[in-house]
Amino acid sequence: MEAVYWIIISILFIVAFVGLVYPIIPSVLFLLAGFLLYGVFFSFEPFSWLFWLIQGLFVVLLFTADYVANLIGIKKYGGSKAGVWGSTIGIIAGPFVIPIFGILIGPFIGAIVAELIVNKRSLSESVKVGVGSVIGFISSVITKTIIQVIMVGYFFLVVL
């Protein structure tokens, strides 16, 4: 039965990493569910207040990294709040509209459309902001991957 428990926990962690490229999946919740299920299946004894404090700080860091990377990518290329919102909407809608490539095309098109409509920018300026949104998204995924690897690694360090 122990193997089944580990498989369930592993699946939750895998889904958390899939959530990095499909933002509709709440990665943090799947990571935390894996930690909690370990406690339910095995024991909460390894989880001290320090463990939860560190994991909580990493959760805050995940949310911050996501927002800041997108914001910096768009702002660096001359975008506005409208570009950030358009990119965010594109990140969420893109994978549903265009499977596989929508995760990159969605924020690109979302930022362009938002800049064109809200700020009345030229197409070339809007495309530049769209490129910034994709760079910001990719930076965010890389940063969040590192943070999640550290979180899972710390979990295994504590429980094994």
N, C-alpha and C positions, 0 to 999 in steps of 0.2 A: 504494500500500500504506500510505503514511503516513496517509491519510484513515481507513482501516480501523482503524489503531492508535489514532487519536484518538477514533474512535467507541467503541471498546472501553473506553478510559479514561473517556470521558464517561459511558458506561452504568454503570460502576462507581461513579462519583461520584453519579449519579442514584439508584442503588439505596441508596447511603449515606444520602441525604436521605429516601428512602422509609422507611428504617429508623428515622427519628425518630418516625414515627407507628405503625410496626409494630415494636415492640421485639424481636420474635423475630429480626429481621434485624440482624446485628452491623455497625452503621454504620462503626465504626472499622476493622474488617477490610477493608471495601470501599474506604474511603479509602486505607488503607495499600497495598492491592492496586493501586489506581490509580497511586500513586507508584512502586511497585516495577515495575509493567508499563511505565511510562514509561522507567525505567532499562533494562529489558530490550529494549524496542522501539527506543529512541533512544540514551540514554546516562545513566550514573550520574554523569557529570562535574558537572552543576549541583548535585548534592546533597552539600553539605559537611557536616561534623560539626555545624555550627551549625543547618543545615536540620533534621537528624534530632533534634537536641536540642530545638529549638522545637516540632517536630511531636510529639515525645514528651511534652513538657509540656502541649500541647493535648490529647493523648489522656488524660492523667491528669486534666486539667480537665474533659473530657467525662464521665468516670466519676464524678468528684466532684460535678459539677453535677446529674447525674441523681439521685444518691442524696440530696444535700442539699436539692434543691428538693422532692422528694417528702416527705422527713422534715419540713421546715419547714412545708409545706402541711398535713400531718396534725397535727403538734404544735401549730401555731397554733390549730387548731380543737379541741384537747383530746384528740387521739388518742394511742394508745400504740404500742408495738412491734408488737403484734398488728395494729393498723390499718395500719401500714406494710407488714407481711407480706401481709395480706389485699389491700391495694391493689396490691402488686407481683404477686401471683398473678393478680389481676383484669386488670392491664395485659397480662400474657402470654396469659391464656386468653380475655379478652374478644373480641378480633378474630376468634377461631376460632368462638366460640359465637354471637356476633351480628356478622356482617360489617358493616363501615363504622362503625356507632355503638358497637360493642363496645369500641373503644379508650377511649371516655369512660365508658361504662356499666360496663365490667369493673372498673376501680379503685374506682368509686363503690360498687358492690355488694360487692366484695371487702372494702373497709374497713368497710362497715356490718356484714356478716356476722361478720367477725373481732371487731369491738367487741362485738356482741351476744353471741356465743358465749363468747369468752375472758374479756372484762371484765364481762360481764353488765350492760352499759349499757342505758339506755332507748333506744327507737327514735329519739326526737328527738335525743338526744346522738349516737347512731351515724350518723344522717343528716348531722348537722353535720360529723362526721369524714369521711364520704364526700364531702361537698362540698369539704372541705379537700384530700382526695386528688386530686380532679379539678383543682383550682386548682394544686396542686403539680405535677401531670403537665403541664398546659398551660405553666406557668412553665418546667419542665424542657425541654420541646420548643422553646420560644422561645430559651432560653439555649443549648441545644445547636445550634440552627440557626445562631445567630450565630457560635458557635465553629467549626462546620464550614465556614461561609462564609469565615471568616478563614483556616482551614487550606487550603482549596482556592485562595483568593486568593493566599496566600503561595506555594503550589506554582506557580501560573501566573506570579507575579512572578519566581520563581527560574528557571523553564524558558523563559520567553518573552523 
